[in-house]
């Protein structure tokens, strides 16, 4: 239990599913007089995606106390832009991480008021009046088609090109975040954040039913079951926040233990590897010619 939110509860679904590595990451940490919540979905190679989402979470943790200010949405945006710089810097220094990036959906909750900022297609949802509504809008090429009126909104869900992002953290030095107007959680309302491994596999109705279960742990367990039912193969991460939790469900969150990053090749090693590959190709060509 914590004096910031004496009647809140949380739970996290964090599954690797069928991918070689879980490139999702999440944050739930105290931030001044409120709480910071985030889900990040990394991308870019075997190791790059996991490293990008880890760097994003590091930036959020370091900015946590600065987010509790007069402009929390602006402070969240600053944290995302800092994550963008960190990822770009590391990708430039380590060619094994070139092209890595991540989505970020971030929330600051203070006195039941929610400040939401995001980049990419990880989502924030609000359960209100028995219905689950997405509070964020995907930054994808398909969503752009919807916005231009070229395809109806109901065709966006499950679209074969729905995973192609139009905006991501760590891809370009020029990055624009998006913010939702602050809103207050009313009695009985619940908040969730998730990666597209959840929203792209489970149906909205299944997620709604999960969010209506009594405890946060039951909610994320039901989400995991729904993802498995549809044989989702992407990493699946969901964070559920219940501001009006029963006392026995209330708990103080602790950040996840980071997975050690396997060492990547530095520039000198890449040069040596390139020379060896070139020598091998020349030798193969000589053998074929003779």
Secondary structure, DSSP 4 states (H G I P E B T S, - for coil): -BTTBTT-EEEEEEE-TTSSS--EEEEEEEETTEEEEEEEEEESSTTHHHHHHHHHHHHHHHHHHHHSSTTHHHHHHHHHHHHHHHHHHHHHH-GGGTT-EE-EEEEEEETTEEEEEEESS-EEEEEETTEEEE-S---BHHHHHHHTTSS-GGGTTT-TTTT-BS--BTS-S----EEEEEEEPPTT-EEEEE-HHHHTTS-HHHHHHHHTSSSHHHHHHHHHHHHHHTT--S-EEEEEEETT--GGG-----PPPPPPPPPPP-HHHHHHHHHHHHHHHHHHHHHHH-
